Amino acid sequence: MRDAKEELVKNIETARERLDSSIEKKERYETIYRNSVELDRLIELYIASGF
């Protein structure tokens, strides 16, 4: 279970970095939105998992 938590946290951090980067680079709205939705999905999974 610890490995799953660590993997999920790593994925969340990567998704956050991807979102931040897309915002800083002023990428297309669709790209920023997709990155935001992915980050939200991972955070929701983290919360639902009870970590």
C-alpha positions, 0 to 999 in steps of 0.5 A: 500500500505504501508503494501505491501511495508513493506512486500516486504522489509522484504522479500528482507531482508530475501532473502539477508540474505539467499543468504549471508548465503549460500555464507558464508557456501560455499553451492552448486552453485545451491543453491547460484544461486537459492537464488540470482535469488530469491533476484533479482526477489524481487528487480525487483518487488520492482522497478516495484511497484514504491516504 
